[in-house]
Amino acid sequence: MDAYFYIILVVGLLSSIICVTAGILRKGPNDVTILSVAAVELALLVYLVGSIIRVSSGEPIAGEAWEFWGYLLTALMLPVGAIYWSILERTRWSNFVLAAVGVTALVMAARMNQIWY
């Protein structure tokens, strides 16, 4: 496991906890929940930049490169879609959609780590 995975682990779980808590408290999406998902997106962007630098410097991906990049690009789209959803539907259920992003990004990062090594 590398540092990128651990960053997404911490940020993703924290974001999910914040969003689930807001949903349980029957709150609609707010700045805190949306910004927590934006932090997941930022962590994924750091992963993207770091991966580009690692590949450019000659570090090979052990698995299929197309699979790694596919996972990463898909993971990058999740927070954007969830934030868009939460802006359109301002109910407490949107917080549960936002919460799914952190956990999903974590699982995808774990898979990307397996592909890399």
SEDO-170415 format. One record per residue (C-alpha): residue number from 1; x, y, z. Coordinates in steps of 0.2 Angstrom, whole numbers. Example, Ala and Ser with C-alpha at 12.3 -4.5 7.8 and 13.67 -1.06 7.14 Angstrom:
2
<num:1 | px:62 | py:-22 | pz:39> .
<num:2 | px:68 | py:-5 | pz:36> .
This chain:
117
<num:1 | px:0 | py:0 | pz:0> .
<num:2 | px:6 | py:17 | pz:-4> .
<num:3 | px:3 | py:34 | pz:3> .
<num:4 | px:-10 | py:39 | pz:-10> .
<num:5 | px:-21 | py:24 | pz:-4> .
<num:6 | px:-19 | py:30 | pz:14> .
<num:7 | px:-24 | py:48 | pz:10> .
<num:8 | px:-40 | py:41 | pz:1> .
<num:9 | px:-43 | py:30 | pz:15> .
<num:10 | px:-43 | py:43 | pz:28> .
<num:11 | px:-52 | py:57 | pz:18> .
<num:12 | px:-65 | py:44 | pz:11> .
<num:13 | px:-70 | py:37 | pz:27> .
<num:14 | px:-71 | py:54 | pz:36> .
<num:15 | px:-82 | py:61 | pz:22> .
<num:16 | px:-93 | py:45 | pz:23> .
<num:17 | px:-95 | py:47 | pz:42> .
<num:18 | px:-99 | py:66 | pz:40> .
<num:19 | px:-112 | py:63 | pz:26> .
<num:20 | px:-120 | py:48 | pz:35> .
<num:21 | px:-121 | py:57 | pz:51> .
<num:22 | px:-130 | py:72 | pz:42> .
<num:23 | px:-142 | py:60 | pz:34> .
<num:24 | px:-146 | py:51 | pz:50> .
<num:25 | px:-149 | py:69 | pz:58> .
<num:26 | px:-161 | py:72 | pz:44> .
<num:27 | px:-151 | py:87 | pz:37> .
<num:28 | px:-150 | py:91 | pz:19> .
<num:29 | px:-134 | py:92 | pz:10> .
<num:30 | px:-124 | py:108 | pz:16> .
<num:31 | px:-107 | py:115 | pz:14> .
<num:32 | px:-99 | py:103 | pz:26> .
<num:33 | px:-105 | py:87 | pz:17> .
<num:34 | px:-102 | py:94 | pz:0> .
<num:35 | px:-85 | py:100 | pz:4> .
<num:36 | px:-81 | py:83 | pz:12> .
<num:37 | px:-84 | py:75 | pz:-5> .
<num:38 | px:-74 | py:89 | pz:-13> .
<num:39 | px:-60 | py:84 | pz:-2> .
<num:40 | px:-62 | py:66 | pz:-9> .
<num:41 | px:-61 | py:73 | pz:-27> .
<num:42 | px:-45 | py:83 | pz:-22> .
<num:43 | px:-37 | py:67 | pz:-15> .
<num:44 | px:-41 | py:58 | pz:-31> .
<num:45 | px:-34 | py:72 | pz:-41> .
<num:46 | px:-18 | py:71 | pz:-31> .
<num:47 | px:-18 | py:52 | pz:-34> .
<num:48 | px:-19 | py:56 | pz:-53> .
<num:49 | px:-5 | py:68 | pz:-53> .
<num:50 | px:6 | py:57 | pz:-43> .
<num:51 | px:2 | py:42 | pz:-54> .
<num:52 | px:6 | py:52 | pz:-70> .
<num:53 | px:23 | py:58 | pz:-62> .
<num:54 | px:27 | py:40 | pz:-57> .
<num:55 | px:23 | py:33 | pz:-74> .
<num:56 | px:33 | py:47 | pz:-82> .
<num:57 | px:48 | py:44 | pz:-72> .
<num:58 | px:48 | py:26 | pz:-77> .
<num:59 | px:39 | py:16 | pz:-63> .
<num:60 | px:29 | py:3 | pz:-72> .
<num:61 | px:11 | py:-3 | pz:-68> .
<num:62 | px:12 | py:-21 | pz:-64> .
<num:63 | px:-6 | py:-25 | pz:-70> .
<num:64 | px:-15 | py:-19 | pz:-85> .
<num:65 | px:-12 | py:0 | pz:-87> .
<num:66 | px:-29 | py:2 | pz:-96> .
<num:67 | px:-38 | py:-5 | pz:-80> .
<num:68 | px:-28 | py:6 | pz:-68> .
<num:69 | px:-32 | py:22 | pz:-78> .
<num:70 | px:-50 | py:16 | pz:-80> .
<num:71 | px:-53 | py:14 | pz:-62> .
<num:72 | px:-44 | py:31 | pz:-58> .
<num:73 | px:-55 | py:41 | pz:-71> .
<num:74 | px:-71 | py:32 | pz:-65> .
<num:75 | px:-66 | py:36 | pz:-47> .
<num:76 | px:-63 | py:55 | pz:-52> .
<num:77 | px:-81 | py:56 | pz:-60> .
<num:78 | px:-90 | py:49 | pz:-44> .
<num:79 | px:-88 | py:65 | pz:-33> .
<num:80 | px:-93 | py:76 | pz:-47> .
<num:81 | px:-109 | py:66 | pz:-50> .
<num:82 | px:-114 | py:65 | pz:-32> .
<num:83 | px:-111 | py:83 | pz:-29> .
<num:84 | px:-122 | py:87 | pz:-44> .
<num:85 | px:-135 | py:75 | pz:-37> .
<num:86 | px:-135 | py:84 | pz:-20> .
<num:87 | px:-137 | py:101 | pz:-28> .
<num:88 | px:-152 | py:95 | pz:-38> .
<num:89 | px:-160 | py:85 | pz:-24> .
<num:90 | px:-159 | py:95 | pz:-8> .
<num:91 | px:-166 | py:81 | pz:3> .
<num:92 | px:-157 | py:71 | pz:17> .
<num:93 | px:-156 | py:56 | pz:5> .
<num:94 | px:-143 | py:65 | pz:-5> .
<num:95 | px:-131 | py:64 | pz:10> .
<num:96 | px:-132 | py:45 | pz:8> .
<num:97 | px:-127 | py:47 | pz:-10> .
<num:98 | px:-113 | py:58 | pz:-5> .
<num:99 | px:-108 | py:46 | pz:9> .
<num:100 | px:-107 | py:32 | pz:-4> .
<num:101 | px:-93 | py:42 | pz:-14> .
<num:102 | px:-80 | py:40 | pz:1> .
<num:103 | px:-82 | py:21 | pz:2> .
<num:104 | px:-83 | py:18 | pz:-16> .
<num:105 | px:-67 | py:29 | pz:-19> .
<num:106 | px:-59 | py:19 | pz:-5> .
<num:107 | px:-63 | py:2 | pz:-13> .
<num:108 | px:-57 | py:8 | pz:-30> .
<num:109 | px:-41 | py:15 | pz:-23> .
<num:110 | px:-38 | py:-2 | pz:-15> .
<num:111 | px:-40 | py:-10 | pz:-32> .
<num:112 | px:-29 | py:3 | pz:-41> .
<num:113 | px:-16 | py:-1 | pz:-28> .
<num:114 | px:-17 | py:-20 | pz:-32> .
<num:115 | px:-16 | py:-16 | pz:-51> .
<num:116 | px:-1 | py:-5 | pz:-48> .
<num:117 | px:9 | py:-18 | pz:-38> .
